Amino acid sequence: MTGPDAVAPVTEARPVGRPRLRALVGAAGRSCFAVLVAVPLALVLIRLQGFAPVPTMLAGLGYAVGDLDSAARTLAWGLPLLVAALGVAQGFRGGMFNIGAEGQVYLGALAAAVVGAYLGPLLSGLHLLLCLVAAGLAGGAIAGGLGWLRAHWGVDEVLSSLLSNYVLILLCAYLANGPLRDPTRQSGSTRNVHDTAMFPVILPRTELTAGLFLVVGLAGFAWWLSERSVAGYRWRMTGASPGFAAAVGIDVARGRTACMAVSGALCGLGGALLVMTSQGRFWTEIGTGIGWDAVLLALVGRARPVGVILWAAGYCVMRASARGVEQATGIPAELSSVLIAVIIIAAAARNGMFVLVADRVRRWGALTGGRLGGGRPIGPGPTGPGPTGAGLTGGRR
């Protein structure tokens, strides 16, 4: 109908911020799911060991974040892990599953230790920069090479990066026990790095160093690269649909190689932080498990920098709390590791579970609310929709 008597279609005004609010509420609910699973399980496990659950959990939290020194120690322990996790997440966003983070952490730590011990002493800032560059180049070269093999020869990066862990860890162990071994030590380790290759401590009685500022900068860079840069957009397109990315002119091979190189470089920098913030040397067990934990955090954080940062913070608090509970009660740390594993599994399963529940709710609503009074179904009438599409039963009256 046209003319002065035409009735304009009624459009419901919806607040702009409501969808965003619903998204935030949904994300908060999914994140709280892991906590709702973990807390009752922790209470049960502690009670089975014969201890009061609530005081024991509070003692563990006090050990992790009870005061400034405790929080600083927990933060200092998690800095290398966070950098490595951000590196793994960069690869995941580009569709490249860098499972070789453990070996790249080891190689970056060894590179930083060699430059720190055998070059210098130099000006502190210059020496720190050289160690970081060496570690980043070492990790980036390995991961970038694996990405090149995937892009040009079709070698599965999951398999190649997984096997590279064993090669790199054993190579580093051989060098630490052979050509680079410190003759004054019995175990396999390199010489101590010069003081100019160590980040200065910014909080006494803790291991929190000026490396914190480097990690903050790297986290900001990782977020910008992944979410705001042109290169990050191309990597996301490549990871989501390589065929479509190639069709619109994106160099898929270059993107895969580049995102793997950046991923490995960040993992190498995580290894360098192990040497330059606390250890002061490379030894054969310096980074055991950090690379695997980084892969885990990148997965549960859905490869988003902000999600990875939040999960890394929570993971560090859980690990520190587990040590505190062990010291306070004697409960084995392995039991705490089981609890942490359950939390991670619950976090990984939360998205699928919420989707399943939402789907069941929608189906139930369709079955129970799909009819109006009198049993007449909602939808077009028997004659189909009218020219204006108005009315529940279709057709103009």
N, C-alpha and C positions, 0 to 999 in steps of 0.2 A: 504494500500500500504506500502510495506517495501522496504528496500534497499536504495541505494544512492539517488534515485529520490524521496524518501518519503518526504512529506512536513509536518513539525511539526506543530501542532495546535497552532494558535496564541492566546496568553493569554494577555488580556489587563492588563497593570500594573496599579494598584490602590494605591494611597498613603495610608499608614497605618493610618495616623492621620485623614483622611477625614471622616470615619464613626463616630469617636469620636466627631469630630467637628460638624457633622450634629446632633448627639445626644444632644450635649450641646446647639446648636441653637434651637432645638426643645423644650428642657426643658425650656430654657429662654422664648421662645414664649408662652408656656403654662402658665408659671408663670406670664407673663405680661398681660395675658388675664384678670385676676382678677382686675388688676390695671386699665385696659382700661374700664372695666365695672364700677368700683367704682368711678373714678374721675368724669365722667359726672353726675352720680347719685348724688354725694356729692354736686356738683355745683348747681344742680337743687333744691335739698332739702334746701340748705342754702339760695338760692334766694327766695324760697317760704316763708321763714321765714322773709324776708325783709332785709337781710344783704348782703353785698358785698361778693361774694363767695371766690375769691382768697385771699383777706386780711384775711378773717376769717379762711381759711384753713392754711394760713401761721402762724397765731396766735396760732392755735392749735399745729402745728408742733414745733413752738418755745417753747411752754410750755413743750413738750415732749422731745425734743433734742436740744433746742435752745442754751444751754451753757453746761458747764461741770456738774454743779450741777443738771440741769434738766435731762440730760442724765443719771447721776448716780441714781437719784430717779427712773427713768423709769426702769433702769436695776435692781435696788434693788427690785422693785415690782415684776418683772418677774422671779426672781431666783427660788422661790418655784414652780411656775407654770411650768417652764422648766424641773425641776427634775421630777415632777409628770408626765408630758407629755412623757418624755423619758421612764419612767416606764411603762406607758400604751402601748407605742410603742413596748417594749420588749415582752409584752404578745401578741400583735397583730402579731408580726413576727413568733411566735410559734403557731399561729392559735387559740389562747385563747383570747377571747374578754373580757377584764377586764373592765367592766362598773362600778365596785365598787370603782373607784379611790377616789370619794368624801368621802366615809366612811373611807377609809384607810388613807387619809390625816388627817381627824379628829382624828382618833385613834393614828396616829403617833404624832400629835401635843400634844394630852393629855399625851401620854407616856413620851415625852420629857419634858413637863411641870412638871409632877410628879417627875421625876428623878431630874430635875433642882431645884425644890423647896424643896423637902423633903430629898434630899441627898446632903450633903455638908454643907458649902462650901469646895471645894476640890481644888487641883491644876487645873488651868484653862484648860489646855490641856486634862487632865484626865476627868474632869467634862464634857467638850464638847463631848469627845468620848463616855462616858457612856450615855449621852442623845441621841446621834445619834444611838448608838447600840440599845437602848431601842425602839426608834421609828422605826428603820428598822426591828427589830424582830417582833414588834407588827403588822406592815403592812404586812410583809412577811408571818407571821403565818396565818393571815386571808386569804390572797390571795392564799397561798400555800394550805390551807385546801380546798378552793373552787376548785382549780385545781385538788386536789386528788379526790374530789367527781366526777369531770368530767371524770377523767381518769379511775377510778375503778367502779363507780356506774352509770356512764352515765348521771349525773345531768348536765343539760345545764348551762354552766358557765355564759351566758348572763343573764338568769333569776336569778340564785343564787347570782351573784355579784350585780345585780341591786337591789334586795331585801335586800342585806347586807348593802347597804347604809343607809336605814331607821333604821335598827337595830343598827348599829354602831353610827350613829349621835344621835339617841335618847338615847342610852346608855351613850355616852359622855356628853350629856346635863343633864342627871340624875345625873351623878357623879359630874359635875361642879356645880349643884344646890343643891347637897346633901352632901355626905361624904367628897368631896374634895373642897367644897365651901370656899372661903375666907370670914371669918365673918366680915371683915371690909368693904366689898363691898355689894351693894344692888343687883346688877345683878349677874347672874350665871357665876362665873369665879373662877379659882384656885388662889392660892397664887403666888406672883411674884417669878420668879426663882432667884437664886443667881447670882451675877455679874459674877462669874466664869463659869456660864452656858450660857453666852451671847457672841457672836462673837464680837470682837472689831471693832469699826468703823474705816474705812481706809480713808474716805473722810469726813471732817467736814461739818456740815450743811446739810448732806444727811443721808439716812439710808443705804448706801452702806457699808457693813461690810466685814470682812475677809471670810465670808461664800462664797464670790465670788470664792475664790480659791478652796473651796470644790466643788462647782458646776462645775467648769472647769474640775476638776478631775473626777467627776461623769459622765460628758458628754463624756470625753475621754474613760472612762471605758465602758460606754454604747455602744459607737461606736465600740470599740474593741470586746466586747462580741458579738455584733450582726453581725459584718461584718468579723471578723478575727479569732475568736476562734473556736475550735472544737465544743464546746457546742452550740454556736450560729448557726453553720452550721447544727447541728442535729435538733435544734429547727426550723430552716427555712424549713428543709426537712419535719419535722413533720407537720408544718403548711401548706405546699404546698400539700403534699400527705401522709396522715397517713398510708395508706395501703402500699405504696412503701417504706416508711421509716421502717415500721415493717418488710417488706420482706428483706431488706438489713441489718437487725440486729440492728436497732436503737430501744431503749427502749422507746416506744411512751408514756407510762404512766409516766415514770420518767421525760421525757422531758416536758410534759404538766405541771406536778406538779412544776418542777424546774423553768420554765419560768414564771409561775404565781407567785411563791414565790419571784423571783427577781423583777417582776413588782410591787408587793405589797410593797416590801422593799423600792423601790425608791419612791413610793407614800408616804410611811410613813416618809421618809427622807424629802420630800417636806413639809409635815406638821411640822416636827421638825424645819425646817428653818423659818417657820412663827413665831414660838415661840422664837427662839434663835437669830434672826436677828432684829426683830422689836417689836413684841408684848410683850415679856417678861413674858407671862402667857398664859393660855388657857381660852378662853371664848366661849360661845355657838355659836357665829357667826364668829368665827375666820377664817374659810376657805370657806365661802359660795361661791359656784360656781367654785372654783379652780379645783376640780376634774372633773367636767363636761367640763370645758375649756380644761383640759388636754386630755380628750377623743377626743374632737373636733380637737385639734392640731395634735394628733397622726393620726387621720384619714386623714386630709388634707395634712399632711406631708408624707402620704403613709407609715407610720411606719418606715421610714428611719431616723436614728439619725440626719444626716445633714439636711434633710428636716424639721424635727421637730424643730431643733434649729432655722433655718431661719424663719419658720412660727411663732415660739414663739416670736422672736425678732420683726417681723412685727406686731403681735397681740398686744404686749405690747406698741409699738409706737401708734397704733390706739387707744387703750384704754386711754393712757395718753393724746393723742391729743383730744379725746372726752371730757375729763375733762377740758382741756384748752379752748376749744370752748365754753363749758357751762359757764365757769367763765368769758370769754371775752364778750359773746353776750347774755347769758341767754337762748340759745337754749337747750331744754331739753336733758339730757343724753340719754333718751330712744330713741330719734330720731337717735342719733349716734349709739346706739345699733342696730337699724334697719339697718343702713348702713353697720355696721360690719357683720351682719348676711347675707346681700346680697353678700358681698365680699366672705364670707366663702362658700356660696352656689355656687357662680361662680367658686371658686377655686376647689370645689368638682366636679363640672360638666365639668371642662375644658378637662379632659382626654377623656371622652366619646364624647364630642363635636368635639375634634380634630380628633379622630378616625373616627367619622361619616363623617367629611369633607374630610379627606384623602381617605376614601372609595369611596365617590362620585366622587372625582377627578380621582381616578384610573379607575372607571367605564367609566367616560366620555372620558378619554384618550384611553381606550380600544375600545370604539365605534368610535371615530374620527380618531385615529391613527392606527387602526388595518388593514388598507388596503394600499397598495402601488399604484403607478400609473397604470392605466389599470384595476383597480378593482380586482387585484389578491390578495388574502389574504396572510398574512405572516404566514409561518409555513411549515410543511412537504408537499411535493408534492403528487400527486395522487398515486405514487408508494411507498410512505413512505420514510424514511430517508435512505441514502446510508450507506455503511459499515463504512465510517468515520464520518458520521453525519454532513458533511460539506454542506454549502450552505443554502440559505433561503428556497428553495423549495425542499430540500432533493435530494439525489441521486448524483452520480458522473457524471461528464460530461467529 
